[in-house]
Amino acid sequence: MREVLEKVAKGEITLEEAERLLKGLNIDEIAGLAKIDVNRDMRKGFPEIILAEGKEPADVARIALNMVNGSGRAIVSRTNEEHLKEIEKIDEKSLNIEVNHRARIAILKKKNYLVTPNNGKVGILTAGTSDIPVAEEVRVIAAEMGCSVYSSYDAGVAGIHRLFPVVKKMIEEDVDVLVVIAGREGALPTVVSGLVDIPIVGVPTSIGYGYGGGGISALMSMLQACSMGIAVVNIDSGVAAGCIAALIARRAHRG
């Protein structure tokens, strides 16, 4: 990209030629295996995130290595132990590999890659400890997008006295957005929304069984919430919630 911009500055190519070349840089194809959007971070505000689920471990490692070589960083979500074994086999001295087993996320970075911090603040609350893996997805993604993250786990409505000190702390930290995660009947986002003037991203989790289990009741409850100010993502969608929360937080401080 820098080379293209330098050619424009020197008058060696036209703006139209530069635009065509830069569009070509957006997609990197790996020998018919995958098309990687290496500049999504610049265009969208968040990087392409490689979904490992359903992919062969060796393919995941190969895609991740190509991604990190193209953009300096690769984020791999929904990994299993086999995926992580293949990723950890990558023998590149210039890389750092971080693994969050709870979130099932692997992050590969060039050693000189730095996440640019911003003033955005994301708060995360979970109803129970079973919701922590999804919360950790949110935390990792928001942090990788440069936000400061404040989290408190196991603050559900079954013991509602636990909730108030936590909400007070989020208000004192002046978070820009709250991600509230709950399974079973999914009541926590509704309760929190009734207490604060902060935008809330509700995340239903698949915790729960029997009639309405697997996150169905939680999703329906959040969609039917009478407290205004709640947006809802899909069941167990911690990555999606992390992206939207970080975009809200960063926009709140732009300029």
N, C-alpha and C positions, 0 to 999 in steps of 0.2 A: 504494500500500500504506500509506504514511504517513497519507494522508487517511482511509482506512478505520479505521486504528488510533486516530486522533484522534477519530473519531466514536464509537467504542466507549468511549473514555475519558470523553467528554462525556455518554454515555448516550443519544446520538441514535439508535443502532441496537443491536440485540441481538447477542449472540455468534453466533447462528445466521445472522443476516443478514450479519454480517462474514465468516463462514466461506464463505458462498455467493459473496460478492463477491470474496474472495481467490482462490477456485478459478477464478473467471472471469478473473482476471488471469494465470493460468498459461499460457493459450493465446492467442496473437495470430495472427489469420488474415490473410494478405495476399491479398485479392481472389481467393480461389479457387486461388491458386498454391501456398501453403505455410502450414502451421500451425506457428508458432514457440513453443517452450516457453521463455518469457522468464525464468521463475523456477526453471529446473532447477538452477542453481548453488546456490540456497538449499535446495532440496529434496533434491538428490542429492550435493552436494559438488563437482560439476564442471558446467561450463556445457554447453548444447547446442552441438555442433560441426557446422557445416554441411559436408556432403559435396558437393564440387563435381563430382566425377566423374559423368559421365552427364547433367549439367545444362547448359543453355544459359548461356553467359557472362553475358548481360544479366540472366537470371533470378537467377544467383548473386549478382551485384552488388546487385540489388534486395532480395533476401532478407537479405543481409549488412547493408545500410543500415537496414532495418527492425529487425533484431536489435539493432544498436548503438544505435538510437534508443530501443528498449524497455528494454535492460538495461545500456547503457554500453559493451558490448564485443561483438565478433563474432569467432569463430575459424572460418576456412574451411580445410578440409583437402583433399588430393588435387586441387590446382589444376593447370591447365596454363597455358601462356603467354597464351592467349586469355582465360581467366578472370581472370588477373592484370591484363591490360590494361584490362578492364572495371572491375575493382575500383579500379585506380589513376586511372580517369577520374572517380571520385566527387569532386565539388567541394564539400566541406564543410570550412570553415575550423576548425570545432570538433573535427575528427577527426585522429587520428594513424593512419597506415597503415604497418604493418611487414610485410615480406615475407621469408620464409626460403625461398630457391629450392631448397636441398638438401632441405628437409623438404616442400616444395610446400605450405607453409602461409602464409596471410595473416591478420594480426590487425588488426582495426579497433577503435580505442578513442576514446572521448571524451577530450579533453585533460585533464580533471580525474579520469579514472578511474585508480584505484590498485589494484594487486593486493595483497591483504593477506598479508604474509609469515607463515609459521609455522615451527616448529622442525623440520619434516620434512626428511629428507635422502635423496635418491635417487641411487644410483650407476648408471652406465651403462657397459657393456663391449661392444665388438664384436669379432668374430673377425677381420674384415678391413675394408679401406677401402670395399669394395663395399656393406657393411652400413650405412655412415654415414647415407644418407638416412632409413632407418627409425629409426636412433638419434636423429637430429635431430628426428623427430616426437615421440619420447619426451621429449627434453629440453625442447622448446617447451611441450608440454602440462603436464609436471610443474612447470615454472617458472611457467606461467600459473595453476597451482593453488596457488602460493605456496611451493613447496618449493625448498630449495637443491639444486642438481644438480652432481654430480661425474662427469665422463666421461673415458673413455680408449678410444681407438680403435686397431684393428689389434693385438690381443693374442691371436691365435688359437693353437690347439694345434699348428699346423704348426711353430711356433717357440716351444715351450712355456716356454722360458727368459724370454720377454717377459712372461709372465703373472704371475709371482710378485711382482715389485715393484708391479705395478698392483693386485693383490689386497691386498697389504700396505697400500697407500695408502688403499684403500676402508675397510679395517678401522680404520686410524688416524683417518680422517674420521668414523668411527662412523655409517656410513650405515644407514638403517633397512631398506632394501630394495635389491636389485641387479636391474637389468634387463640380461639377458645375451642378446646378439643374434648369431645365426650362421646362415650358409647352408650349402650343400653337405651334409656329413654331420651338421652341427649338434651337434658334440661339446662345445663350450665350456661350456654351462650345467652339464652333468654333471660336468666337471672342477672348475669353480668351486664347485659345490655340495658336493663332497667336501672342500673346504678351509675353508669358513666356516660359521658358525651364523646366517647372514643369510637371510631369505626371498628366493627368486629367482623372477623372472618371466622365463621363457624365450620368446624371440621368434624363430621360424624365418623366414628370408628366402628369397626366390625365386631367390637366387644359386645357380647350379649347373645342369648340363645333362645330357642323356642320360637313362639309366635312373634314375628317382627324382628327376629334375631339377625345377626350378620350385618348390623348397621342400618337396616331398613327403618326401624322405629326412630332411631336417632336422626336419620336424614329427614324423615317426614316431620318430626318434631321441630327441627330447625327451620325447615321451609314454612311451617305453619306458625312460627313464633309470633306472638302478639307484640313483643317489644321491637320497636323499629331500630334500624341501624345495623342489621345483621345481613351479611352476604354469606352464602354457603357454597362450599366446594363439594366434590364427590366423596364418597366413603373412603377413608384411609388416605386421602390425597394430601399428604403433608408437603410434598414438593410443590404442588400447585398453590397451596396456601402460603408457603414460604415466598414464592415468587410474587404473588399479588400483594402480600403484606409489605414486602420490601419495596415494591414499586410505589405503593401508597406512601410509605415512610420517606422515601427519597424525594418524591414529588413535593411532600410537605415542606421540605427544606431547600428546594431548588431556588436559587437566587436570594 
